[in-house]
Amino acid sequence: MLLVPDTDVLNRLKDVVGPAGVLEAPDDTAPFLVEWRDKYQGATPMVLRPSSTQEVSELLALCHTHRIGVVPQGGNTGLVGGQIPDRTGSQLVLSFSRMRTVRSIDPDNDTLTAEAGVTVSEAQTKAAAHDRLFALSLASEGTAQIGGVLATNAGGTNVLRYGNARDQILGLEVVLPDGRILNDLTALRKNNTGYDLKHLFAGSEGTLGVITAAVWRLFPAPQGRATALVAVPNPEAAVRLLAHTKRHAGEQVSAFELMPRFGVELVLRHHEGTTDPLAQAYPWYVLLELTAAVDRPLEADLEALLAGALESGDALDAAIAQNARQQTELWRLRENLSEAQKPEGGSIKHDVSVPISHVPAFLAEADAAVAKAVPGIRPCAFGHLGDGNIHYNLTEPEGADTAAFLDRWEAVNEIVHDLVHRFAGSISAEHGLGQMKRDEIRRYKDPVALEVMRSLKAALDPHGIMNPGKVL
């Protein structure tokens, strides 16, 4: 049973991090207590901001001894409430905003070692200075911190080529719930000496321990890049185009993003400076990108493979970026899709994945099912078709009462997630379970797998102090 921290314990925690590491005033703690969709709000007696792994160790040791709940938080970009404390005001928020050091870069070994509070964009910049690529890329990369994206095993737009966050690390430094420091910051690609513990903590959403640093794999910085927005008649054609693209471009395919016309229209409507790259509207689009480590023009390769797709009818039209500015403009259509839905009212969101071959059938059945349940609902399904991850977002009907629409969240979730399960998919592709899907996952996940997860949690965190109420 977790306890409410008393004044003596709070003072001892403050002594660990010093005045610069404590936020207590309501105006100062407020940004840490709500996520950007305003769906989850919490309370806390204080936000602790350690500046070192040793300070994290001392904080957790105290919390372990006194049975105090701790909620680790990175850049607060999560979408399932995993980073928000509950409303009791008894849980402490552990922020990594002061642990911002890139400890080392080894270009010859293609590795970067950084602390948890380094943002994704900062890691990208550090790697680029050494002519290397930090491959993780997502819309929130300017704010998202690498500790948080590892704890949630974030994906992003480059999974097709480089894998999820856990696929891009070689080692971790983790503070366990009792304060012990697990030093597994190996930079080795071959290390067959027992259990691979880094994969236990990547994706655990802060429920087993706190990631304080990581060794990331780097890649040669792309010297060639070609980007196109391709109009397709339907998702079936998009899947065929993906296979066609991989046959002709192989590992050069770094992104393959599916977008509906409705989503593109929202971006054009609500984001100033965006333009429609094609002369007419089409029902679906694919944002396709090729990259290569060698300095060679890829536009010719892109034109050749698109010529075949246009001839077969799987592509209806295409706009190929002619320079970096045009590439950025095309990516703005994709990267602003989530934000562009907010001005349209309520949105019931789903982060799901199904086998790529099942995406078209899933979309067709899901659209029909939600339209029957909520007449006039406006589906906005988009995302990483290259790895089967679809953000199946549903915008409220025009003129609807937003509160009444959002009250249907759980009922609509069940419709969509039952379909996902029937198509052998996952109800959380890259956002995690947090508190949003904590209870729902029991409907779909193998009960033995859940029991193993509970056993691991009990072994590492017997008092349940780490991110209580999340995942399990």
N, C-alpha and C positions, 0 to 999 in steps of 0.2 A: 504493500500500500504506500502510495506516495504521500508526502507530507507538505504542508505549507511552510516555506522557509521563514524562520524567525529573524528578528533584527540582528542577533549576534552572528548567525550564519551569513546573512546578506553582507554584513560588514566585513567578514572574513573573505568573502568572495571579492568584494570591492578592493580589499588590500592586495589581492593577487594581481589584478590588472592595473591598479592605480587609477587616479582621477580621469585620465584620458581614455580609459577603457570601460567607463560606465556611463550609461544613459538612463536617467530616471524621470526627468520631467515629461509630462504627457505629450507635449509638442515634439519632443525629441524621440520618444519611443513610438509615436503614432505610425510613422512609415513602415515600421517593422511588424505591425500588427494587422495588416490588411493586404491582400494580394490584389493585383491590378484589375481583376474583374469584380472586385468587391463582394465576392460570394462568401468568403471566409474572413471573419474578424475575430481577434482574440484580445487577451489582456496579459500583462506581465508586470512583476514588481520592478524589473530592470532588464536592460539589454547589456550583456557583457561582450566586450570587444577585445579579446586577447591579442597580443602582438607576437606571440611565439608559441611553438608547440609545447614548451615547458609550462607556459601559463595555462594552456588548454588542459594539460595533464593535471595540474593542481586544482583547477576548477572542477573537473569531472571527479577527481578523488573526493573532494568535499561534498559534491552533490550525491555521489554514491553512498558515502557514509551517512548523510542526513536524509536520504531518500527524496531528493528533489528532482522533479522532472526538468529535462533540458531539451530545447528545440533548436537544433542547428539550422542556421539560415545563411545562404549564400547571397546572391544578388536579388532574391525575392522575385524571381521570374517564373516560379513554378505555377502550374495551372490546376493542381489537384489538392491544394491546401496543405501539402506536406510540410511547409515551412512556417506555418502559422500556429501559435499556441492556442489552447482552448480558452474559454471565457472565465475560468475560475480565478485567474490572476495569480496562480501558484507556480506556473511553469516559467523558467528563465529562457530567454532567447540568447543564443550564442551566435554572434555575428563575426564573420571573418574579414570584415572590411579593413582591418589593420594588418592582416597577414598578406602582403601584396608583393613579396619578393620573388623574383625569378632567381633561384639559387645558382643555376648553372646552365650553360648551353654547350653541348659537345657536337659540333658539326660533323666531325669524322665518325662519330657513333650515331649520328642522327637522333639525338635526344635533347630534351629540355626538361629541367627539373624546376618546378614552381610550387609556391605555397597556394593554399586553398582559395585565398581571396583575390588572386590574379584573375582578371576578366579574360574571357575568350579572345576579345579583340587585342588586349595587351599581349597575350601569348602569341597571337598571330603576328603582331608587329615585331616582337623580339625575334621570332623565328625568321621573318622576312629580312631582317638586318643581316642575317647570316646566309641569305639565299636559300632558305629552307621554308617548307610549308608546314604550319600547324593546321592540320586538316579539318578539325572540327569547325563547322560553320552553321550558325542558326540565327534567326531573325533578332534574337535578344542578345547577341554576342557582345554588344557594348556594355551591357549590365551584368549578364550571367557570369558567375564565377566558376572556375574550373572545379573547385570542390563540390559545388552544387550540381554541376552537370555530370560529374562522375557519380555522385550519390544517387542521382536519378537515372544514370545511364542514358543521357540525352542522345538524340540521333542527329537531326538536322538534314541539310540538303546534300551532304557528301557521303552518306552512308553507302550508297550504291558502289562507290569506289574504295572508301577507306574504312567502312564499318562504323558501329556505334562508338560512344565514348570508351566503353570498356575494351574495345578492340584496339584502341590507340594508346594504351598505357603499358608500361613494362613493370612498374613497381609503385608501391604506395607507402606512405607513412600514415599510421592510424593511431589515434588515442582511443583505447578501449574504455568502456563505461566505468571501470574502477580506477582509471587514471594511468594505467600502464601504457607505455608507448611501444607499438609494434613497428619496428623499423624494417621495412621491406622495400626500401628505395633502390631496388636493383635496376641496373641499366642493361641487363642481359636479355638476349633473345632466346637463349637456351639455358634453362635452369630447372632441371628435372630432379628436385630434391624434396618431393612430398607435395602436399596439397598446395594448390595455387591460390593463396589467400586473397590476392587482390580482387579476384572475381567474386569473393564472398561479400566484400564491402561495396564494390561498384554496383549500383542499383539497389542497395539496401535502404536508401532514403534516410540515412542517419539513425536507423533503429538498432544497429549493432555496434556502432562506434562512430568516431568523427575523423574523416579524412582531412589531414592537415597539409599534406604535400603529395605530389605525384611526379613520376618520371613518364614523360610523354614521348611517343615516337614522332619523329619528324620525317618529312619526305622532301625530295627535290622540289624546289620551287618551280611551278609550271612556267615554261617559257612560251608555250603556244596555247592559245585559248580561242575557242569559237563558240558563239552563243546564238541560238535561234528560237523564235517563237513560232510554233507550228500549229496550224489549225487542223483539227481532226474531226471527223463526223460524229464519233461516239467513243466511249471507253474501250470497246472491243478493238477498234482501229488503233487506239493508243497502245494497247498491249502488243498488237502486231508490230507497230512502229518501234516499240522498245526492243523486241526480238531482232528486228531488221537492223536497228542501230547497233546492237551489241555484236551482230554478225559482221558488220562492216567496220566498226570502230574499236571493238574489243575493250581493253582496259582504259582506253581514252575516254570512255563515257563516265563523266563525273557527276552529272545531275540529269534527272529525268522527272520533271514535276508536272502533274496534271492539274488543270484549272478549268472550271466551268465558265461559261459566258457571264452568268449572273455574278460570280465573284469578280471577274475583270471589270464589269460595269460598276460594281461598288467601289473599287479602287479608283476608277476614272472619275466617279462622282464625288468622292470624299477626300481625295488626295491631290492637292494642287500641284500642277506641273507634270502630271502623268498624261500620256497620250496613247491612243490606240495605234499600234504599229501596222495594222492591216487595214485595207481599204474598206472592208465590210465585216460584219459580225458573223461569227461562227459559233456553233453550240459548245465546242470544247477546244481546249488548247493544251499543248505540251511545251514547257520551257526546257530546252535541251541544251546541254553544254558538253563540249569536248575539251580536254586539256592534255598537254604533253610536256614532258620534262625537257625535250629538245626544242630548240628555237626553229620551228617550221610552221608555215601557214596551214592552219587546219580548216580554213574556210572552204578550200577545195574539196576536202574530205566530206565536210558537212553538206556541201552542195551536191556532191555525187550521191550520197546516201539518201538525201531528200528527193533527188530526182527520181529515184526508184520508188519511193513512197508516194510521190505525186502521181506517178504512172499507174500504180496499183490502186489508187484511190484512198489509201490509208491516211494520206495527207491531202488537205484541200488547198492550202496556201501556206506560205512561210515568209518570215522576215528574218534575215540574217544580219546580226549587228556588224557594222563596218568599223567600229572603233570602241575604245573602252567606255566612252560616254554612252553610246547606244547599248552596250552590254549592261551598264548600270541601270539604264532606263527599263530594259526588259526585266531585270531582276526586281525592280521596284514593284512591278505588277504582282509578282509572287510574294515578296516579303511583306507587303502591306495588306495582304488579304485578311489576316486576322483582325487587324486594327480597323479595317474598312467596314467591318460588320457592326461595330459598336453604334454608329449613328443610326442604324436601321432598327434599333430597339433590341429586345431580348434575343439571345442566341443560346440554344441548347447544343453543347459541343461534345464531340466524341473523338477521342484519339484511339483509333483502332487499326488493326492490321489483319489482312487475310492473305493467303497465297496469291501471288500476282495474277495467276490464271483465273482466280475467282473474283477479282475486283469488279469486272463489268456486271456479273450476275448479282453480286452483293449490292451494288449501287442501284440496279433496277428494282430489286425486291425491297430494299430499304426505302427508296423513294415512294414506292406504291404503299408500303405499310404505314409510313408516317403521314402521308397525305390522307389516308383513310382515317387515321386517328385524329389528325388536326387539319381539317380542310383549309387550304390556302397557305399552308406552311411552305417556306422557301428554302429548299436544300442548297447548301453551298459546300459541296464535297471537293476537296482539293488535297494536294499533298504529294508524298514521295512515291509515285507509282513504281519507281525503280526498285523499291524494297517492299512494296505492298502496304505501306503505311498511309492510310487515308484519314484526314481530318474531316470527319463527317459532321459538319456544323449545320444547324437548322435555325434559320432566322424566322422570327415571328411573322405571321400573316400581316399584310398591310392593314393598318388601322386597328390592330388587335390591342387588347389590354396587356401590357407587358407583364405585370405581376401575375395575372391569370395564366398567361402563356408559360412563364417560368415555373409556376406551380405544377405544370405537367412534366417537369424535368425527369423525375424518377420513372414515371410511366413510359415516357418516350425512350429513356435509357434502356428500359427492359426490352422494348420492341427491337431497338437497334442491336443491343448486345446479344440477345437471343439469336438474331440472324448471324452476327459475327461468330458466335459459338458454333452454329450449324455449318458455317463455311470453314470450320477448323481454324479460326482466327483468335486474336487476343483483344481483350477489351481495353488494354493499355499498351500502346505500341512504343511510346517514348516519353510520356509524361509521368509514369509511375502510378501508384495507387493512392498515396497520401491518405487523406481522410475521406475524399470523395468516393473512392471505389473500395475502401477497406472492407465493408460488409458485403458489397455486391460480388466481390471476387469469389466468395464461397459458393456461389451458384455455378461457377464455371471451372474453377481450378481443381485439379486432382486432389482429393482429400489427403492422400498420403504425402503429396508435395507440401500441402499446408501444414501437416503435422511435423514434417522435417524442418520447415521454417520456424515453427514454434519451438522446437527442440533447440535449434541454434540460438534463437533469441533468449531462451531460458538459460542456456549455458554461458553466453557472453554477457547478458544483462539481466541477472536474476532478480534485481529489484525493479526492473522495467522503467528506468529513468530516461532512457534514450528515446526521444521523439515519441512520447506516449500517445496512444490513440491513433497511430499511423500504421499503415500496411496490414498489421494483424490486430 
